[in-house]
């Protein structure tokens, strides 16, 4: 089963209303890959990622993650949203956001435990955000916001990430450090547009 790709897309077609955005896309991405999707605005990069994640309906085609349908591996998949998709006024701290990555590991009737807090603290340390853990997320500078959601994905122990990949300045250094945290021995793949 080790030769099963992390992502397998076959004949994927996605439309918004009557406008086709993706037509007959087929693609395999091996485990342990870091893949960039390049193209002009409106070319369908985000739509491809959202359809892989199951966030937008497919007109036709199949998507498998690690050989299984998306619904069967949802707990193993982390999605790092773009800045515009986040309510920065929501009253949660940096620590709260990272702890959200642990919710899928405990039953609804149980609180997060010491182990979960330790994993979240470790993820914060990995992205160098421990000093900001008690701040409300909207109080962070823009270059500090993205690492919080990367830490949440790390705390989730996810195998698939979708970051808004920054290519300049301090954000690029943070991204490079984040990619270095992904173990090549784990079944991980990072995709971004």
BELJO-V675595 format. One record per backbone hydrogen bond with DSSP energy under -0.5 kcal/mol. NH is the residue of the N-H (numbers start at 1). CO is the residue of the C=O. E is the energy in kcal/mol with one decimal. If there is no record, write none. Layout:
# BELJO-V675595
nh->NH co->CO e->E
nh->NH co->CO e->E
This chain:
# BELJO-V675595
nh->4 co->1 e->-1.4
nh->6 co->29 e->-1.5
nh->7 co->29 e->-1.8
nh->8 co->64 e->-2.6
nh->9 co->27 e->-3.4
nh->10 co->62 e->-2.5
nh->12 co->25 e->-3.0
nh->13 co->60 e->-2.5
nh->14 co->22 e->-1.8
nh->16 co->19 e->-2.6
nh->17 co->15 e->-0.6
nh->19 co->16 e->-1.9
nh->20 co->18 e->-0.7
nh->21 co->14 e->-3.0
nh->22 co->14 e->-2.1
nh->25 co->12 e->-2.4
nh->27 co->9 e->-2.3
nh->29 co->7 e->-2.7
nh->32 co->188 e->-2.8
nh->33 co->30 e->-1.1
nh->35 co->190 e->-2.9
nh->37 co->192 e->-2.4
nh->38 co->36 e->-0.6
nh->43 co->40 e->-1.8
nh->48 co->44 e->-2.4
nh->49 co->45 e->-1.9
nh->50 co->46 e->-3.0
nh->51 co->47 e->-2.4
nh->52 co->48 e->-2.1
nh->53 co->49 e->-2.2
nh->54 co->50 e->-0.7
nh->55 co->50 e->-3.0
nh->56 co->50 e->-0.8
nh->59 co->13 e->-2.6
nh->60 co->13 e->-1.6
nh->62 co->10 e->-2.2
nh->64 co->8 e->-2.5
nh->65 co->68 e->-2.9
nh->66 co->5 e->-0.6
nh->66 co->6 e->-1.9
nh->68 co->65 e->-1.7
nh->70 co->63 e->-0.6
nh->72 co->69 e->-1.4
nh->73 co->69 e->-0.7
nh->73 co->70 e->-1.3
nh->76 co->73 e->-2.1
nh->77 co->74 e->-1.4
nh->78 co->160 e->-2.3
nh->80 co->78 e->-0.5
nh->81 co->79 e->-0.8
nh->85 co->82 e->-2.0
nh->86 co->83 e->-1.7
nh->88 co->86 e->-1.1
nh->90 co->87 e->-1.6
nh->92 co->90 e->-2.5
nh->94 co->135 e->-2.0
nh->95 co->133 e->-2.4
nh->97 co->93 e->-2.1
nh->98 co->94 e->-2.1
nh->99 co->95 e->-2.6
nh->100 co->96 e->-1.3
nh->101 co->98 e->-1.5
nh->102 co->99 e->-2.3
nh->103 co->100 e->-1.0
nh->105 co->102 e->-2.1
nh->106 co->103 e->-1.3
nh->110 co->107 e->-2.0
nh->117 co->113 e->-2.3
nh->118 co->114 e->-2.4
nh->119 co->115 e->-2.2
nh->120 co->116 e->-2.3
nh->121 co->117 e->-2.6
nh->122 co->118 e->-2.3
nh->123 co->119 e->-2.2
nh->124 co->120 e->-2.3
nh->125 co->121 e->-2.2
nh->126 co->122 e->-2.4
nh->127 co->123 e->-1.4
nh->128 co->125 e->-1.4
nh->129 co->124 e->-2.9
nh->132 co->129 e->-1.5
nh->133 co->130 e->-1.6
nh->135 co->132 e->-2.0
nh->137 co->92 e->-2.1
nh->139 co->136 e->-2.4
nh->140 co->137 e->-1.3
nh->144 co->141 e->-1.6
nh->145 co->141 e->-1.0
nh->145 co->142 e->-0.7
nh->146 co->142 e->-0.8
nh->148 co->144 e->-0.7
nh->148 co->145 e->-0.8
nh->149 co->145 e->-1.0
nh->149 co->146 e->-0.5
nh->150 co->146 e->-1.7
nh->151 co->147 e->-2.4
nh->152 co->148 e->-1.8
nh->153 co->149 e->-1.7
nh->154 co->150 e->-2.2
nh->155 co->151 e->-2.7
nh->156 co->152 e->-1.4
nh->157 co->154 e->-1.5
nh->158 co->153 e->-1.6
nh->159 co->76 e->-3.1
nh->160 co->76 e->-0.6
nh->161 co->189 e->-1.6
nh->163 co->191 e->-0.6
nh->165 co->163 e->-1.2
nh->171 co->168 e->-0.6
nh->172 co->168 e->-0.9
nh->172 co->169 e->-0.7
nh->173 co->169 e->-1.2
nh->174 co->170 e->-2.2
nh->175 co->171 e->-2.5
nh->176 co->172 e->-2.5
nh->177 co->173 e->-2.2
nh->178 co->174 e->-2.3
nh->179 co->175 e->-2.7
nh->180 co->176 e->-1.7
nh->181 co->177 e->-0.7
nh->181 co->178 e->-1.2
nh->182 co->178 e->-0.7
nh->182 co->179 e->-1.0
nh->183 co->181 e->-0.6
nh->186 co->183 e->-1.5
nh->188 co->186 e->-2.2
nh->189 co->159 e->-1.9
nh->190 co->33 e->-2.3
nh->191 co->161 e->-2.4
nh->192 co->35 e->-1.6
nh->193 co->163 e->-0.6
